[in-house]
Amino acid sequence: MTEKIALTQDDKTFGMLVHLAALVQLVVPTFGNIIGPLVIWLIKKDQSAWVDRQGKEALNFQISIAIYTVASIILIPIIIGIILLIAVGIFWLVMVIVASVQVNDGIDYKYPLCIRIIK
């Protein structure tokens, strides 16, 4: 469900950046997708409830993706893991971009297939 909220441009920008920071994974392959959002969330969470909420959502999704990736790697010997790994990678990239655009528009975005560990 998406809900539009009145926000400052600064809230929208940092909300978007917390999602886009997951793309650090492309530069730092091991857990960069978690480190990027974590750093922005820790810096801005006390200054903006919006960034706090989006940071938690981004971190939960990135942790979920890490779990799905490990499961796919374990399944590589039975071939399905390769297909799952490719699917998880494409899903990850598309969802990060969609979330970033939605959040920058002021929409409270919730990722699909996300395990919400951080409340």
C-alpha positions in Angstrom: 0.0 0.0 0.0 1.4 3.4 -0.9 0.6 6.6 1.0 1.7 10.1 0.1 3.0 12.2 3.0 3.9 15.9 3.2 7.7 16.1 3.5 10.5 18.5 3.1 12.8 18.1 0.1 15.6 17.1 2.5 13.5 14.3 3.9 12.7 13.1 0.4 16.4 13.3 -0.7 17.8 11.4 2.2 14.9 8.9 2.1 15.8 8.2 -1.5 19.5 8.0 -0.8 19.0 5.4 2.0 17.5 3.1 -0.7 20.1 4.0 -3.4 22.9 3.5 -1.0 22.3 -0.3 -1.5 24.0 0.1 -4.8 27.3 0.3 -2.9 27.0 -3.5 -3.4 28.2 -3.0 -7.0 31.4 -1.5 -5.7 31.8 -3.4 -2.4 30.5 -6.9 -3.2 30.4 -8.3 0.3 27.5 -6.8 2.3 27.8 -3.4 0.6 24.1 -3.5 0.1 23.6 -3.5 3.9 26.5 -1.1 4.8 25.3 1.8 2.5 21.8 2.1 3.9 23.0 1.4 7.4 25.4 4.4 7.4 22.8 6.9 6.1 20.2 5.5 8.4 22.4 5.8 11.5 23.4 9.4 10.6 19.9 10.7 9.8 17.5 8.5 11.8 17.2 10.9 14.7 16.7 14.0 12.5 13.8 12.7 10.4 11.1 10.2 11.1 10.7 9.7 7.4 14.4 8.7 6.9 14.1 6.5 10.0 11.2 4.6 8.5 12.7 4.4 5.1 16.1 3.3 6.5 14.5 0.5 8.4 12.6 -0.6 5.3 15.7 -0.5 3.2 17.8 -2.4 5.8 15.1 -5.1 6.1 15.0 -5.5 2.4 18.8 -5.7 2.0 19.0 -8.3 4.9 16.2 -10.3 3.2 18.1 -10.1 -0.1 21.3 -11.3 1.6 19.4 -14.3 3.0 17.9 -15.1 -0.4 21.3 -14.8 -2.0 22.9 -17.3 0.5 20.0 -19.7 -0.1 20.5 -19.4 -3.8 24.2 -20.1 -3.5 23.5 -23.2 -1.4 21.3 -24.4 -4.2 23.8 -24.0 -7.0 24.8 -27.6 -7.0 21.3 -28.6 -8.1 21.3 -26.0 -10.9 18.2 -24.1 -9.6 20.5 -22.0 -7.5 22.0 -20.4 -10.6 18.5 -19.4 -11.9 17.5 -18.1 -8.4 20.7 -16.1 -8.0 20.1 -14.4 -11.3 16.4 -13.8 -10.4 17.4 -12.4 -7.0 19.9 -10.0 -8.5 17.5 -8.6 -11.1 14.7 -8.4 -8.4 17.1 -6.5 -6.1 18.2 -4.0 -8.7 14.6 -3.3 -9.9 13.2 -3.0 -6.4 15.9 -0.6 -5.2 15.3 1.7 -8.2 11.5 1.5 -7.8 11.7 2.2 -4.0 14.1 5.2 -4.6 11.7 6.8 -7.2 8.6 6.2 -5.0 10.3 7.6 -1.8 11.6 10.6 -3.7 8.0 11.3 -4.7 7.0 11.2 -1.0 5.3 7.8 -1.1 5.9 5.5 1.9 7.2 2.5 0.0 7.1 -1.1 1.3 9.2 -3.7 -0.5 7.6 -7.0 -1.5 9.0 -10.3 -0.2 10.7 -8.4 2.6 11.4 -10.0 6.0 10.8 -7.1 8.5 13.5 -7.8 11.1 14.1 -4.2 12.3 10.9 -2.7 13.7 
